[in-house]
Amino acid sequence: MTELAIAADLLAELRRSGVATVYEARGRQGLVDADFIQLLPGSRAAGPARTVRCAQDDNRGVHELVARIQPGEIAVLTMPDPKPVALIGDLLVTQLRERGVAAILVDAGVRDVEELRSMGVPIWTRWIRIRGATKDTRGEVDAAVEVGGAGIRTGDVVILDADGVVVVPADEAERAVELAHAREAKEAASRAKYLDGHISYDLYGFRAEDEGN
């Protein structure tokens, strides 16, 4: 498998722009449509995904992912049917942190939450649950996975912040930055008008439509 290298400045701009802006700027594409708990309030991240599809309720695949993770990557941990089973805790996150993971997205559960928060690794998880996983079956590292209706492949850009998660295909990252900048400029112009006393009801033409003028 060939992975597309993504420039650090592009990743930094996608992280700064944030989930909502990138999602809207790209025509509302790439939404990871699921509820996640952001363990570190105020954290945000953007980086290429490193995926694993674990066997159901089993985290052996996460151990293999640790061996393959590269600095700056987002670990994306999944299993066939998302359930509140803890795929990671303190010891696995310690290893991922030491290997330079940028953030972790868990389409399952985590535990050891106080320890994880103290470690400073940005983590988004579907559940917090002490129910442990087995280690009986090898998972599939670098498998194409689906999380919240969004397909994620190793190398795709995953962006995470307080608003949730969005994914951008690796070969669309540069265009996503351009679109995000354009949307930010448009929003800045609208914000200036609102600060000057105008309201969206008039600027969007809704009043004229509603009142028949």
N, C-alpha and C positions, 0 to 999 in steps of 0.2 A: 504494500500500500504506500502510495506517495502522498505526503502531507505538504500542503502549501504553507510556506513560511509567511507570517504576517508581521509587518513592521511594528516595532514597539510604539511608534508615534501614533499609528492607527488605533492600536489597542487602547492607548491612553486617551485618545479623543472619544472613542466609543464608551469608555468607562466614565469620562467626564460628562458626556451628553446624557447618559443614563437610559434606562430601560424604556420609559414612556416616550421619550423623544425619538429614539431609534425605531421603536415599533411604529409610531405614527408616521415618521418620515419615510419609512419603507412601504407605505400603503397598508399598514396594520398587518404586517407579515411577521412570522416567527414567534408568536406568543406561546409561551409555555403556560398553558391555561390550567393551572392547579394552584392550590393554596400552599404556600411555604412559610415556615417559621424562620425568620432571620435571626440567628443566634447572637450576632454582634450588631446591635442597633447602630445605624450610621455607616455601616460598612458598604462598600461597593467594589465590584471587580469586573474585569473583562479579560478574557484570554482564550486560547484554543482549547477545545475540549479534549480530554482523554477519557474515553467511555469504557464501561464494563457492564455487561448484562450478567448478573449473578444468577445461579440457579435459585429456584424459589426458596425463600427464607434461609438462604445460605450465603455466607460472605467469603468463601474461599477465593472467589474472583477478585475481591478487593485486595487481598494479599498479593496477587499477581500484578494488579494495577500498580501497587506501590513500587514494585520492581521496575515498572516501565515508565512511570511518571517522569516528566521533564520539568525543569524550573519554569514557572510562569504559566503552567497549564491549569485548567479547571478540571478537577476530578468529577466525573458524572457517574453516579452509582445507581444502578437500576436492577430490577428483577422482573420476571414476566408479569406478575400481578402485584402492583404496589400494595404493601401491607405495613402495619406498624410493628415491624421487626427491626431491631437495631443492627444495621450493617456496619456501623463504626462506633467507636468509643475512644477513650483517651489514648490507648496504645497505638491504634492505627493512625489516628490523627497526628500523634507525635512523629511517626515515621514520615507521613506525608509532609508535615511542616519541615522536617529536616531535609527533605528532598526538594523543597522549593515550590510546593503547590501554591497557586494563587488563590484558590477558593475551592470549596467542595459543594456540589449539588447532590442531595440524597433523595431519590424518589422512593423513600422508605423511612425508617426511623433512625435516631441516634440516641445515645445515652452518655452518661458522665458529663452532663451539660455544664455544670459549674467549672469543671476542669477544662472543657473545651473552650468556654468563654475566656478563661484566663490565659489560654494559649495564643489567642489573637488571630487564629485562622478564620477568615470569613466562611461561614457555613450556612447553607439554606437547606432545610429538611422538611419533609412532609409531616413527620411526627416526632415527638419525644417519647420514647418508650423503652423500658428496661428489658423487654422480651428479647432474648439473645438469638443469634443466628447459628446455624450449624456450619460446619466446615468440611462437608463430605463430597462436594461435587465441584469440579473445575468450572469456572465461568468463562465468558467470552470477552476478553479485553479487545478493545477497538471494534467491537460490533456496532453496527448502526442500530441505535435505540430510539425509542419514542417516549417522551416525557410530556405529560399534559397536552397531548395531541401534536406536539412538535417533534419532527425528526431531528436527531442530533447525531452527527458522525464525528469521529476523532478528527480534530483539525478545524471544525467549525467554531466560530466565535460565540461564546456564551457570555452574556452581559447580565449582571445581577446587582440589584440595589433594593431599597426599601419598597419599591413598587412591584417587585417580582423578578421575573426572568424572561429574557428574549434571546433567540438564537439567530445568528446571521451566517449563511454559508460562507466558507472561507474565501471563495472567489468573488464575493460581493462585499467584502469588508471595506475596500476603498470607496466604492460607490455609496455605501451606507454612511460613511463619514461625510461625504459631500452632501447627501440628502439631509443629514442631521444638522449640518451647518446652515443649510438653506432654511430649514424649519426654525432653527433658533433665531435667525435674522428676522423671519416673518413674525415670530412671537414677540421679539423685542420691539418691533414697530407697533404691534397691537398693544403691547403693555404701555408704551409711551402715550398712545391715544387714550387709554383708560385712565392713566394718571392725569391726563389733561381734561378729564371730565366726560369723555365720550363713553357710551356703553355699547356692548355687543348687540343688544336688541336692535339698535339703529344701524350699526355698521354692517351687520349681516343682512340688512334689509327686511328683517322680520316684522318691524312695525308697519312698514309700507304694505307688506303682504297681508298682515292681520287686519289692518284698518282700511284696506282697499284703496290706498292712495297711489 
